[in-house]
Amino acid sequence: MKSSELRTKDIAALEKEVSDLLKAHFGLRMQRATQQLTNHTQLGNTRRDVARVKTIIAEKKREQAKQGAAK
């Protein structure tokens, strides 16, 4: 998931994306616990994707607050 793609979405869509990624990460953790996970790099990738999306959400909220204070 590229950050340039994420920056085009609004905050509501990004929060839904975080929710979906957290569900996927939980599923991967359960697969690992039951020894069904074959590609362990997926865990790290989803964790990084969650962090990336949360960072962009924070940036957008900060930008909105900055614009609101300027008015």
PQR file of N, CA, C, O and H, with PARSE charges and radii, in Angstrom:
ATOM      1  N   MET A   1       0.846  -1.166   0.000 -0.4000 1.5000
ATOM      2  CA  MET A   1       0.000   0.000   0.000 -0.0000 2.0000
ATOM      3  C   MET A   1       0.896   1.234   0.000  0.5500 1.7000
ATOM      4  O   MET A   1       1.759   1.393   0.863 -0.5500 1.4000
ATOM      5  N   LYS A   2       0.679   2.086  -0.964 -0.4000 1.5000
ATOM      6  CA  LYS A   2       1.513   3.275  -1.094 -0.0000 2.0000
ATOM      7  C   LYS A   2       0.877   4.447  -0.368  0.5500 1.7000
ATOM      8  O   LYS A   2      -0.346   4.589  -0.334 -0.5500 1.4000
ATOM      9  H   LYS A   2      -0.022   1.957  -1.665  0.4000 1.0000
ATOM     10  N   SER A   3       1.726   5.280   0.210 -0.4000 1.5000
ATOM     11  CA  SER A   3       1.211   6.432   0.944 -0.0000 2.0000
ATOM     12  C   SER A   3       0.577   7.449   0.002  0.5500 1.7000
ATOM     13  O   SER A   3      -0.324   8.183   0.410 -0.5500 1.4000
ATOM     14  H   SER A   3       2.718   5.164   0.183  0.4000 1.0000
ATOM     15  N   SER A   4       1.029   7.508  -1.251 -0.4000 1.5000
ATOM     16  CA  SER A   4       0.430   8.442  -2.201 -0.0000 2.0000
ATOM     17  C   SER A   4      -1.028   8.075  -2.478  0.5500 1.7000
ATOM     18  O   SER A   4      -1.864   8.957  -2.674 -0.5500 1.4000
ATOM     19  H   SER A   4       1.760   6.912  -1.583  0.4000 1.0000
ATOM     20  N   GLU A   5      -1.334   6.778  -2.494 -0.4000 1.5000
ATOM     21  CA  GLU A   5      -2.716   6.339  -2.676 -0.0000 2.0000
ATOM     22  C   GLU A   5      -3.554   6.694  -1.456  0.5500 1.7000
ATOM     23  O   GLU A   5      -4.715   7.083  -1.582 -0.5500 1.4000
ATOM     24  H   GLU A   5      -0.655   6.061  -2.335  0.4000 1.0000
ATOM     25  N   LEU A   6      -2.960   6.558  -0.280 -0.4000 1.5000
ATOM     26  CA  LEU A   6      -3.690   6.824   0.955 -0.0000 2.0000
ATOM     27  C   LEU A   6      -3.984   8.305   1.131  0.5500 1.7000
ATOM     28  O   LEU A   6      -5.025   8.668   1.678 -0.5500 1.4000
ATOM     29  H   LEU A   6      -2.017   6.242  -0.178  0.4000 1.0000
ATOM     30  N   ARG A   7      -3.092   9.151   0.679 -0.4000 1.5000
ATOM     31  CA  ARG A   7      -3.260  10.595   0.862 -0.0000 2.0000
ATOM     32  C   ARG A   7      -4.444  11.142   0.064  0.5500 1.7000
ATOM     33  O   ARG A   7      -4.936  12.229   0.367 -0.5500 1.4000
ATOM     34  H   ARG A   7      -2.247   8.856   0.234  0.4000 1.0000
ATOM     35  N   THR A   8      -4.908  10.409  -0.948 -0.4000 1.5000
ATOM     36  CA  THR A   8      -6.042  10.865  -1.738 -0.0000 2.0000
ATOM     37  C   THR A   8      -7.375  10.578  -1.044  0.5500 1.7000
ATOM     38  O   THR A   8      -8.402  11.138  -1.429 -0.5500 1.4000
ATOM     39  H   THR A   8      -4.508   9.526  -1.194  0.4000 1.0000
ATOM     40  N   LYS A   9      -7.370   9.709  -0.023 -0.4000 1.5000
ATOM     41  CA  LYS A   9      -8.604   9.335   0.675 -0.0000 2.0000
ATOM     42  C   LYS A   9      -8.902  10.318   1.796  0.5500 1.7000
ATOM     43  O   LYS A   9      -8.014  11.010   2.294 -0.5500 1.4000
ATOM     44  H   LYS A   9      -6.536   9.255   0.289  0.4000 1.0000
ATOM     45  N   ASP A  10     -10.180  10.364   2.183 -0.4000 1.5000
ATOM     46  CA  ASP A  10     -10.562  11.215   3.306 -0.0000 2.0000
ATOM     47  C   ASP A  10     -10.376  10.442   4.615  0.5500 1.7000
ATOM     48  O   ASP A  10     -10.059   9.252   4.607 -0.5500 1.4000
ATOM     49  H   ASP A  10     -10.901   9.802   1.778  0.4000 1.0000
ATOM     50  N   ILE A  11     -10.577  11.134   5.730 -0.4000 1.5000
ATOM     51  CA  ILE A  11     -10.299  10.548   7.038 -0.0000 2.0000
ATOM     52  C   ILE A  11     -11.204   9.350   7.328  0.5500 1.7000
ATOM     53  O   ILE A  11     -10.743   8.357   7.892 -0.5500 1.4000
ATOM     54  H   ILE A  11     -10.834  12.101   5.737  0.4000 1.0000
ATOM     55  N   ALA A  12     -12.466   9.425   6.960 -0.4000 1.5000
ATOM     56  CA  ALA A  12     -13.390   8.318   7.216 -0.0000 2.0000
ATOM     57  C   ALA A  12     -12.949   7.053   6.478  0.5500 1.7000
ATOM     58  O   ALA A  12     -12.994   5.957   7.037 -0.5500 1.4000
ATOM     59  H   ALA A  12     -12.841  10.231   6.502  0.4000 1.0000
ATOM     60  N   ALA A  13     -12.527   7.206   5.233 -0.4000 1.5000
ATOM     61  CA  ALA A  13     -12.063   6.054   4.461 -0.0000 2.0000
ATOM     62  C   ALA A  13     -10.775   5.493   5.051  0.5500 1.7000
ATOM     63  O   ALA A  13     -10.565   4.280   5.053 -0.5500 1.4000
ATOM     64  H   ALA A  13     -12.490   8.096   4.778  0.4000 1.0000
ATOM     65  N   LEU A  14      -9.919   6.370   5.548 -0.4000 1.5000
ATOM     66  CA  LEU A  14      -8.667   5.917   6.158 -0.0000 2.0000
ATOM     67  C   LEU A  14      -8.934   5.163   7.456  0.5500 1.7000
ATOM     68  O   LEU A  14      -8.267   4.168   7.743 -0.5500 1.4000
ATOM     69  H   LEU A  14     -10.090   7.355   5.546  0.4000 1.0000
ATOM     70  N   GLU A  15      -9.901   5.626   8.240 -0.4000 1.5000
ATOM     71  CA  GLU A  15     -10.226   4.930   9.483 -0.0000 2.0000
ATOM     72  C   GLU A  15     -10.829   3.557   9.196  0.5500 1.7000
ATOM     73  O   GLU A  15     -10.595   2.610   9.947 -0.5500 1.4000
ATOM     74  H   GLU A  15     -10.443   6.434   8.007  0.4000 1.0000
ATOM     75  N   LYS A  16     -11.600   3.441   8.118 -0.4000 1.5000
ATOM     76  CA  LYS A  16     -12.119   2.133   7.720 -0.0000 2.0000
ATOM     77  C   LYS A  16     -10.968   1.230   7.274  0.5500 1.7000
ATOM     78  O   LYS A  16     -10.967   0.030   7.550 -0.5500 1.4000
ATOM     79  H   LYS A  16     -11.789   4.211   7.507  0.4000 1.0000
ATOM     80  N   GLU A  17     -10.004   1.811   6.593 -0.4000 1.5000
ATOM     81  CA  GLU A  17      -8.829   1.061   6.153 -0.0000 2.0000
ATOM     82  C   GLU A  17      -8.053   0.519   7.354  0.5500 1.7000
ATOM     83  O   GLU A  17      -7.595  -0.624   7.334 -0.5500 1.4000
ATOM     84  H   GLU A  17     -10.005   2.785   6.369  0.4000 1.0000
ATOM     85  N   VAL A  18      -7.906   1.333   8.392 -0.4000 1.5000
ATOM     86  CA  VAL A  18      -7.218   0.882   9.607 -0.0000 2.0000
ATOM     87  C   VAL A  18      -7.978  -0.282  10.228  0.5500 1.7000
ATOM     88  O   VAL A  18      -7.376  -1.272  10.644 -0.5500 1.4000
ATOM     89  H   VAL A  18      -8.277   2.262   8.408  0.4000 1.0000
ATOM     90  N   SER A  19      -9.298  -0.163  10.290 -0.4000 1.5000
ATOM     91  CA  SER A  19     -10.114  -1.233  10.850 -0.0000 2.0000
ATOM     92  C   SER A  19      -9.932  -2.535  10.071  0.5500 1.7000
ATOM     93  O   SER A  19      -9.773  -3.603  10.663 -0.5500 1.4000
ATOM     94  H   SER A  19      -9.787   0.641   9.952  0.4000 1.0000
ATOM     95  N   ASP A  20      -9.956  -2.441   8.755 -0.4000 1.5000
ATOM     96  CA  ASP A  20      -9.776  -3.624   7.913 -0.0000 2.0000
ATOM     97  C   ASP A  20      -8.393  -4.233   8.101  0.5500 1.7000
ATOM     98  O   ASP A  20      -8.248  -5.454   8.161 -0.5500 1.4000
ATOM     99  H   ASP A  20     -10.085  -1.574   8.274  0.4000 1.0000
ATOM    100  N   LEU A  21      -7.377  -3.377   8.193 -0.4000 1.5000
ATOM    101  CA  LEU A  21      -6.014  -3.876   8.369 -0.0000 2.0000
ATOM    102  C   LEU A  21      -5.843  -4.551   9.728  0.5500 1.7000
ATOM    103  O   LEU A  21      -5.150  -5.563   9.835 -0.5500 1.4000
ATOM    104  H   LEU A  21      -7.495  -2.385   8.144  0.4000 1.0000
ATOM    105  N   LEU A  22      -6.466  -4.000  10.760 -0.4000 1.5000
ATOM    106  CA  LEU A  22      -6.362  -4.610  12.081 -0.0000 2.0000
ATOM    107  C   LEU A  22      -7.047  -5.975  12.111  0.5500 1.7000
ATOM    108  O   LEU A  22      -6.563  -6.899  12.765 -0.5500 1.4000
ATOM    109  H   LEU A  22      -7.029  -3.178  10.673  0.4000 1.0000
ATOM    110  N   LYS A  23      -8.172  -6.103  11.405 -0.4000 1.5000
ATOM    111  CA  LYS A  23      -8.842  -7.402  11.313 -0.0000 2.0000
ATOM    112  C   LYS A  23      -7.967  -8.404  10.572  0.5500 1.7000
ATOM    113  O   LYS A  23      -7.866  -9.565  10.970 -0.5500 1.4000
ATOM    114  H   LYS A  23      -8.565  -5.353  10.873  0.4000 1.0000
ATOM    115  N   ALA A  24      -7.337  -7.952   9.495 -0.4000 1.5000
ATOM    116  CA  ALA A  24      -6.450  -8.831   8.735 -0.0000 2.0000
ATOM    117  C   ALA A  24      -5.254  -9.244   9.585  0.5500 1.7000
ATOM    118  O   ALA A  24      -4.828 -10.398   9.543 -0.5500 1.4000
ATOM    119  H   ALA A  24      -7.419  -7.010   9.172  0.4000 1.0000
ATOM    120  N   HIS A  25      -4.710  -8.302  10.357 -0.4000 1.5000
ATOM    121  CA  HIS A  25      -3.566  -8.597  11.213 -0.0000 2.0000
ATOM    122  C   HIS A  25      -3.955  -9.617  12.292  0.5500 1.7000
ATOM    123  O   HIS A  25      -3.179 -10.517  12.612 -0.5500 1.4000
ATOM    124  H   HIS A  25      -5.056  -7.365  10.391  0.4000 1.0000
ATOM    125  N   PHE A  26      -5.158  -9.467  12.846 -0.4000 1.5000
ATOM    126  CA  PHE A  26      -5.635 -10.425  13.840 -0.0000 2.0000
ATOM    127  C   PHE A  26      -5.738 -11.819  13.225  0.5500 1.7000
ATOM    128  O   PHE A  26      -5.330 -12.805  13.839 -0.5500 1.4000
ATOM    129  H   PHE A  26      -5.789  -8.736  12.586  0.4000 1.0000
ATOM    130  N   GLY A  27      -6.285 -11.898  12.010 -0.4000 1.5000
ATOM    131  CA  GLY A  27      -6.393 -13.181  11.329 -0.0000 2.0000
ATOM    132  C   GLY A  27      -5.036 -13.820  11.094  0.5500 1.7000
ATOM    133  O   GLY A  27      -4.877 -15.031  11.245 -0.5500 1.4000
ATOM    134  H   GLY A  27      -6.617 -11.097  11.512  0.4000 1.0000
ATOM    135  N   LEU A  28      -4.056 -13.001  10.721 -0.4000 1.5000
ATOM    136  CA  LEU A  28      -2.706 -13.526  10.515 -0.0000 2.0000
ATOM    137  C   LEU A  28      -2.100 -14.020  11.826  0.5500 1.7000
ATOM    138  O   LEU A  28      -1.407 -15.037  11.852 -0.5500 1.4000
ATOM    139  H   LEU A  28      -4.185 -12.017  10.597  0.4000 1.0000
ATOM    140  N   ARG A  29      -2.367 -13.293  12.917 -0.4000 1.5000
ATOM    141  CA  ARG A  29      -1.852 -13.729  14.216 -0.0000 2.0000
ATOM    142  C   ARG A  29      -2.466 -15.057  14.633  0.5500 1.7000
ATOM    143  O   ARG A  29      -1.789 -15.901  15.221 -0.5500 1.4000
ATOM    144  H   ARG A  29      -2.930 -12.467  12.896  0.4000 1.0000
ATOM    145  N   MET A  30      -3.742 -15.243  14.332 -0.4000 1.5000
ATOM    146  CA  MET A  30      -4.398 -16.510  14.660 -0.0000 2.0000
ATOM    147  C   MET A  30      -3.830 -17.643  13.806  0.5500 1.7000
ATOM    148  O   MET A  30      -3.649 -18.762  14.286 -0.5500 1.4000
ATOM    149  H   MET A  30      -4.292 -14.557  13.855  0.4000 1.0000
ATOM    150  N   GLN A  31      -3.552 -17.345  12.542 -0.4000 1.5000
ATOM    151  CA  GLN A  31      -2.943 -18.359  11.680 -0.0000 2.0000
ATOM    152  C   GLN A  31      -1.568 -18.745  12.191  0.5500 1.7000
ATOM    153  O   GLN A  31      -1.191 -19.915  12.151 -0.5500 1.4000
ATOM    154  H   GLN A  31      -3.699 -16.436  12.151  0.4000 1.0000
ATOM    155  N   ARG A  32      -0.820 -17.763  12.670 -0.4000 1.5000
ATOM    156  CA  ARG A  32       0.510 -18.053  13.205 -0.0000 2.0000
ATOM    157  C   ARG A  32       0.395 -18.908  14.464  0.5500 1.7000
ATOM    158  O   ARG A  32       1.181 -19.834  14.664 -0.5500 1.4000
ATOM    159  H   ARG A  32      -1.127 -16.811  12.702  0.4000 1.0000
ATOM    160  N   ALA A  33      -0.581 -18.597  15.308 -0.4000 1.5000
ATOM    161  CA  ALA A  33      -0.750 -19.343  16.559 -0.0000 2.0000
ATOM    162  C   ALA A  33      -1.122 -20.798  16.303  0.5500 1.7000
ATOM    163  O   ALA A  33      -0.736 -21.683  17.066 -0.5500 1.4000
ATOM    164  H   ALA A  33      -1.219 -17.844  15.146  0.4000 1.0000
ATOM    165  N   THR A  34      -1.868 -21.046  15.233 -0.4000 1.5000
ATOM    166  CA  THR A  34      -2.262 -22.417  14.905 -0.0000 2.0000
ATOM    167  C   THR A  34      -1.316 -23.051  13.895  0.5500 1.7000
ATOM    168  O   THR A  34      -1.594 -24.126  13.365 -0.5500 1.4000
ATOM    169  H   THR A  34      -2.181 -20.327  14.613  0.4000 1.0000
ATOM    170  N   GLN A  35      -0.214 -22.392  13.635 -0.4000 1.5000
ATOM    171  CA  GLN A  35       0.837 -22.868  12.729 -0.0000 2.0000
ATOM    172  C   GLN A  35       0.326 -23.106  11.317  0.5500 1.7000
ATOM    173  O   GLN A  35       0.748 -24.051  10.651 -0.5500 1.4000
ATOM    174  H   GLN A  35       0.012 -21.518  14.066  0.4000 1.0000
ATOM    175  N   GLN A  36      -0.589 -22.244  10.857 -0.4000 1.5000
ATOM    176  CA  GLN A  36      -1.090 -22.325   9.498 -0.0000 2.0000
ATOM    177  C   GLN A  36      -0.479 -21.246   8.608  0.5500 1.7000
ATOM    178  O   GLN A  36      -0.639 -21.287   7.388 -0.5500 1.4000
ATOM    179  H   GLN A  36      -0.933 -21.476  11.399  0.4000 1.0000
ATOM    180  N   LEU A  37       0.216 -20.287   9.206 -0.4000 1.5000
ATOM    181  CA  LEU A  37       0.786 -19.179   8.442 -0.0000 2.0000
ATOM    182  C   LEU A  37       2.086 -19.621   7.795  0.5500 1.7000
ATOM    183  O   LEU A  37       2.999 -20.095   8.472 -0.5500 1.4000
ATOM    184  H   LEU A  37       0.346 -20.255  10.197  0.4000 1.0000
ATOM    185  N   THR A  38       2.165 -19.462   6.469 -0.4000 1.5000
ATOM    186  CA  THR A  38       3.383 -19.867   5.762 -0.0000 2.0000
ATOM    187  C   THR A  38       4.282 -18.672   5.459  0.5500 1.7000
ATOM    188  O   THR A  38       5.506 -18.805   5.437 -0.5500 1.4000
ATOM    189  H   THR A  38       1.424 -19.077   5.919  0.4000 1.0000
ATOM    190  N   ASN A  39       3.680 -17.506   5.226 -0.4000 1.5000
ATOM    191  CA  ASN A  39       4.457 -16.321   4.899 -0.0000 2.0000
ATOM    192  C   ASN A  39       4.425 -15.361   6.095  0.5500 1.7000
ATOM    193  O   ASN A  39       3.489 -14.575   6.243 -0.5500 1.4000
ATOM    194  H   ASN A  39       2.686 -17.398   5.244  0.4000 1.0000
ATOM    195  N   HIS A  40       5.441 -15.430   6.934 -0.4000 1.5000
ATOM    196  CA  HIS A  40       5.477 -14.644   8.167 -0.0000 2.0000
ATOM    197  C   HIS A  40       5.752 -13.165   7.920  0.5500 1.7000
ATOM    198  O   HIS A  40       5.552 -12.350   8.820 -0.5500 1.4000
ATOM    199  H   HIS A  40       6.202 -16.068   6.814  0.4000 1.0000
ATOM    200  N   THR A  41       6.200 -12.806   6.742 -0.4000 1.5000
ATOM    201  CA  THR A  41       6.453 -11.393   6.463 -0.0000 2.0000
ATOM    202  C   THR A  41       5.160 -10.592   6.364  0.5500 1.7000
ATOM    203  O   THR A  41       5.178  -9.367   6.485 -0.5500 1.4000
ATOM    204  H   THR A  41       6.363 -13.468   6.011  0.4000 1.0000
ATOM    205  N   GLN A  42       4.038 -11.276   6.143 -0.4000 1.5000
ATOM    206  CA  GLN A  42       2.746 -10.591   6.067 -0.0000 2.0000
ATOM    207  C   GLN A  42       2.418  -9.895   7.380  0.5500 1.7000
ATOM    208  O   GLN A  42       1.798  -8.832   7.373 -0.5500 1.4000
ATOM    209  H   GLN A  42       4.023 -12.271   6.044  0.4000 1.0000
ATOM    210  N   LEU A  43       2.823 -10.475   8.503 -0.4000 1.5000
ATOM    211  CA  LEU A  43       2.560  -9.862   9.807 -0.0000 2.0000
ATOM    212  C   LEU A  43       3.225  -8.494   9.902  0.5500 1.7000
ATOM    213  O   LEU A  43       2.586  -7.515  10.287 -0.5500 1.4000
ATOM    214  H   LEU A  43       3.327 -11.339   8.509  0.4000 1.0000
ATOM    215  N   GLY A  44       4.477  -8.428   9.560 -0.4000 1.5000
ATOM    216  CA  GLY A  44       5.193  -7.154   9.614 -0.0000 2.0000
ATOM    217  C   GLY A  44       4.659  -6.152   8.616  0.5500 1.7000
ATOM    218  O   GLY A  44       4.587  -4.957   8.900 -0.5500 1.4000
ATOM    219  H   GLY A  44       4.996  -9.223   9.247  0.4000 1.0000
ATOM    220  N   ASN A  45       4.285  -6.640   7.445 -0.4000 1.5000
ATOM    221  CA  ASN A  45       3.765  -5.739   6.417 -0.0000 2.0000
ATOM    222  C   ASN A  45       2.442  -5.110   6.838  0.5500 1.7000
ATOM    223  O   ASN A  45       2.230  -3.914   6.638 -0.5500 1.4000
ATOM    224  H   ASN A  45       4.344  -7.611   7.214  0.4000 1.0000
ATOM    225  N   THR A  46       1.551  -5.912   7.420 -0.4000 1.5000
ATOM    226  CA  THR A  46       0.276  -5.340   7.845 -0.0000 2.0000
ATOM    227  C   THR A  46       0.475  -4.385   9.018  0.5500 1.7000
ATOM    228  O   THR A  46      -0.209  -3.366   9.111 -0.5500 1.4000
ATOM    229  H   THR A  46       1.722  -6.883   7.583  0.4000 1.0000
ATOM    230  N   ARG A  47       1.408  -4.707   9.913 -0.4000 1.5000
ATOM    231  CA  ARG A  47       1.672  -3.813  11.035 -0.0000 2.0000
ATOM    232  C   ARG A  47       2.191  -2.467  10.530  0.5500 1.7000
ATOM    233  O   ARG A  47       1.797  -1.417  11.038 -0.5500 1.4000
ATOM    234  H   ARG A  47       1.964  -5.535   9.837  0.4000 1.0000
ATOM    235  N   ARG A  48       3.067  -2.499   9.538 -0.4000 1.5000
ATOM    236  CA  ARG A  48       3.590  -1.254   8.954 -0.0000 2.0000
ATOM    237  C   ARG A  48       2.509  -0.487   8.207  0.5500 1.7000
ATOM    238  O   ARG A  48       2.478   0.743   8.242 -0.5500 1.4000
ATOM    239  H   ARG A  48       3.387  -3.352   9.126  0.4000 1.0000
ATOM    240  N   ASP A  49       1.623  -1.213   7.531 -0.4000 1.5000
ATOM    241  CA  ASP A  49       0.516  -0.551   6.826 -0.0000 2.0000
ATOM    242  C   ASP A  49      -0.400   0.170   7.804  0.5500 1.7000
ATOM    243  O   ASP A  49      -0.852   1.281   7.531 -0.5500 1.4000
ATOM    244  H   ASP A  49       1.649  -2.212   7.502  0.4000 1.0000
ATOM    245  N   VAL A  50      -0.676  -0.461   8.947 -0.4000 1.5000
ATOM    246  CA  VAL A  50      -1.511   0.182   9.967 -0.0000 2.0000
ATOM    247  C   VAL A  50      -0.833   1.464  10.442  0.5500 1.7000
ATOM    248  O   VAL A  50      -1.476   2.508  10.555 -0.5500 1.4000
ATOM    249  H   VAL A  50      -0.309  -1.364   9.170  0.4000 1.0000
ATOM    250  N   ALA A  51       0.449   1.381  10.714 -0.4000 1.5000
ATOM    251  CA  ALA A  51       1.180   2.562  11.178 -0.0000 2.0000
ATOM    252  C   ALA A  51       1.183   3.655  10.118  0.5500 1.7000
ATOM    253  O   ALA A  51       1.052   4.836  10.441 -0.5500 1.4000
ATOM    254  H   ALA A  51       0.971   0.533  10.622  0.4000 1.0000
ATOM    255  N   ARG A  52       1.330   3.267   8.860 -0.4000 1.5000
ATOM    256  CA  ARG A  52       1.359   4.231   7.768 -0.0000 2.0000
ATOM    257  C   ARG A  52       0.019   4.967   7.661  0.5500 1.7000
ATOM    258  O   ARG A  52      -0.017   6.187   7.506 -0.5500 1.4000
ATOM    259  H   ARG A  52       1.436   2.308   8.598  0.4000 1.0000
ATOM    260  N   VAL A  53      -1.068   4.217   7.744 -0.4000 1.5000
ATOM    261  CA  VAL A  53      -2.395   4.821   7.629 -0.0000 2.0000
ATOM    262  C   VAL A  53      -2.674   5.721   8.833  0.5500 1.7000
ATOM    263  O   VAL A  53      -3.223   6.812   8.678 -0.5500 1.4000
ATOM    264  H   VAL A  53      -1.038   3.225   7.869  0.4000 1.0000
ATOM    265  N   LYS A  54      -2.298   5.268  10.032 -0.4000 1.5000
ATOM    266  CA  LYS A  54      -2.517   6.086  11.226 -0.0000 2.0000
ATOM    267  C   LYS A  54      -1.718   7.379  11.163  0.5500 1.7000
ATOM    268  O   LYS A  54      -2.189   8.421  11.615 -0.5500 1.4000
ATOM    269  H   LYS A  54      -1.852   4.382  10.158  0.4000 1.0000
ATOM    270  N   THR A  55      -0.520   7.321  10.608 -0.4000 1.5000
ATOM    271  CA  THR A  55       0.299   8.519  10.459 -0.0000 2.0000
ATOM    272  C   THR A  55      -0.367   9.514   9.517  0.5500 1.7000
ATOM    273  O   THR A  55      -0.386  10.713   9.793 -0.5500 1.4000
ATOM    274  H   THR A  55      -0.137   6.473  10.240  0.4000 1.0000
ATOM    275  N   ILE A  56      -0.909   9.028   8.413 -0.4000 1.5000
ATOM    276  CA  ILE A  56      -1.571   9.914   7.453 -0.0000 2.0000
ATOM    277  C   ILE A  56      -2.837  10.505   8.051  0.5500 1.7000
ATOM    278  O   ILE A  56      -3.160  11.664   7.789 -0.5500 1.4000
ATOM    279  H   ILE A  56      -0.894   8.054   8.189  0.4000 1.0000
ATOM    280  N   ILE A  57      -3.567   9.719   8.858 -0.4000 1.5000
ATOM    281  CA  ILE A  57      -4.750  10.248   9.538 -0.0000 2.0000
ATOM    282  C   ILE A  57      -4.342  11.394  10.462  0.5500 1.7000
ATOM    283  O   ILE A  57      -4.989  12.441  10.477 -0.5500 1.4000
ATOM    284  H   ILE A  57      -3.305   8.778   9.071  0.4000 1.0000
ATOM    285  N   ALA A  58      -3.283  11.199  11.223 -0.4000 1.5000
ATOM    286  CA  ALA A  58      -2.817  12.242  12.141 -0.0000 2.0000
ATOM    287  C   ALA A  58      -2.406  13.495  11.384  0.5500 1.7000
ATOM    288  O   ALA A  58      -2.696  14.610  11.818 -0.5500 1.4000
ATOM    289  H   ALA A  58      -2.758  10.348  11.211  0.4000 1.0000
ATOM    290  N   GLU A  59      -1.727  13.315  10.246 -0.4000 1.5000
ATOM    291  CA  GLU A  59      -1.316  14.460   9.432 -0.0000 2.0000
ATOM    292  C   GLU A  59      -2.530  15.228   8.931  0.5500 1.7000
ATOM    293  O   GLU A  59      -2.556  16.458   8.970 -0.5500 1.4000
ATOM    294  H   GLU A  59      -1.492  12.410   9.894  0.4000 1.0000
ATOM    295  N   LYS A  60      -3.547  14.488   8.454 -0.4000 1.5000
ATOM    296  CA  LYS A  60      -4.745  15.149   7.930 -0.0000 2.0000
ATOM    297  C   LYS A  60      -5.494  15.888   9.035  0.5500 1.7000
ATOM    298  O   LYS A  60      -5.985  16.995   8.815 -0.5500 1.4000
ATOM    299  H   LYS A  60      -3.526  13.489   8.422  0.4000 1.0000
ATOM    300  N   LYS A  61      -5.587  15.289  10.221 -0.4000 1.5000
ATOM    301  CA  LYS A  61      -6.262  15.948  11.335 -0.0000 2.0000
ATOM    302  C   LYS A  61      -5.503  17.200  11.759  0.5500 1.7000
ATOM    303  O   LYS A  61      -6.110  18.228  12.060 -0.5500 1.4000
ATOM    304  H   LYS A  61      -5.188  14.389  10.401  0.4000 1.0000
ATOM    305  N   ARG A  62      -4.177  17.111  11.781 -0.4000 1.5000
ATOM    306  CA  ARG A  62      -3.359  18.274  12.128 -0.0000 2.0000
ATOM    307  C   ARG A  62      -3.548  19.387  11.106  0.5500 1.7000
ATOM    308  O   ARG A  62      -3.618  20.564  11.461 -0.5500 1.4000
ATOM    309  H   ARG A  62      -3.685  16.277  11.537  0.4000 1.0000
ATOM    310  N   GLU A  63      -3.629  19.009   9.840 -0.4000 1.5000
ATOM    311  CA  GLU A  63      -3.832  19.984   8.770 -0.0000 2.0000
ATOM    312  C   GLU A  63      -5.203  20.654   8.894  0.5500 1.7000
ATOM    313  O   GLU A  63      -5.325  21.863   8.698 -0.5500 1.4000
ATOM    314  H   GLU A  63      -3.571  18.053   9.551  0.4000 1.0000
ATOM    315  N   GLN A  64      -6.230  19.869   9.219 -0.4000 1.5000
ATOM    316  CA  GLN A  64      -7.566  20.433   9.402 -0.0000 2.0000
ATOM    317  C   GLN A  64      -7.598  21.388  10.584  0.5500 1.7000
ATOM    318  O   GLN A  64      -8.225  22.445  10.511 -0.5500 1.4000
ATOM    319  H   GLN A  64      -6.131  18.887   9.379  0.4000 1.0000
ATOM    320  N   ALA A  65      -6.930  21.028  11.667 -0.4000 1.5000
ATOM    321  CA  ALA A  65      -6.901  21.898  12.843 -0.0000 2.0000
ATOM    322  C   ALA A  65      -6.159  23.191  12.532  0.5500 1.7000
ATOM    323  O   ALA A  65      -6.529  24.265  13.006 -0.5500 1.4000
ATOM    324  H   ALA A  65      -6.421  20.169  11.726  0.4000 1.0000
ATOM    325  N   LYS A  66      -5.122  23.072  11.742 -0.4000 1.5000
ATOM    326  CA  LYS A  66      -4.348  24.251  11.362 -0.0000 2.0000
ATOM    327  C   LYS A  66      -5.186  25.179  10.496  0.5500 1.7000
ATOM    328  O   LYS A  66      -5.136  26.397  10.667 -0.5500 1.4000
ATOM    329  H   LYS A  66      -4.821  22.200  11.357  0.4000 1.0000
ATOM    330  N   GLN A  67      -5.959  24.615   9.562 -0.4000 1.5000
ATOM    331  CA  GLN A  67      -6.810  25.420   8.702 -0.0000 2.0000
ATOM    332  C   GLN A  67      -7.961  26.033   9.499  0.5500 1.7000
ATOM    333  O   GLN A  67      -8.375  27.161   9.234 -0.5500 1.4000
ATOM    334  H   GLN A  67      -5.999  23.626   9.423  0.4000 1.0000
ATOM    335  N   GLY A  68      -8.473  25.284  10.476 -0.4000 1.5000
ATOM    336  CA  GLY A  68      -9.548  25.810  11.295 -0.0000 2.0000
ATOM    337  C   GLY A  68      -9.101  26.950  12.185  0.5500 1.7000
ATOM    338  O   GLY A  68      -9.872  27.871  12.456 -0.5500 1.4000
ATOM    339  H   GLY A  68      -8.136  24.367  10.691  0.4000 1.0000
ATOM    340  N   ALA A  69      -7.859  26.893  12.642 -0.4000 1.5000
ATOM    341  CA  ALA A  69      -7.335  27.947  13.499 -0.0000 2.0000
ATOM    342  C   ALA A  69      -7.021  29.202  12.688  0.5500 1.7000
ATOM    343  O   ALA A  69      -7.057  30.311  13.221 -0.5500 1.4000
ATOM    344  H   ALA A  69      -7.233  26.144  12.423  0.4000 1.0000
ATOM    345  N   ALA A  70      -6.718  29.033  11.414 -0.4000 1.5000
ATOM    346  CA  ALA A  70      -6.368  30.171  10.555 -0.0000 2.0000
ATOM    347  C   ALA A  70      -7.597  30.983  10.173  0.5500 1.7000
ATOM    348  O   ALA A  70      -7.480  32.157   9.821 -0.5500 1.4000
ATOM    349  H   ALA A  70      -6.689  28.132  10.981  0.4000 1.0000
ATOM    350  N   LYS A  71      -8.776  30.368  10.240 -0.4000 1.5000
ATOM    351  CA  LYS A  71      -9.994  31.068   9.817 -0.0000 2.0000
ATOM    352  C   LYS A  71     -10.482  32.031  10.827  0.5500 1.7000
ATOM    353  O   LYS A  71     -11.497  32.693  10.610 -0.5500 1.4000
ATOM    354  H   LYS A  71      -8.871  29.414  10.527  0.4000 1.0000
TER
END
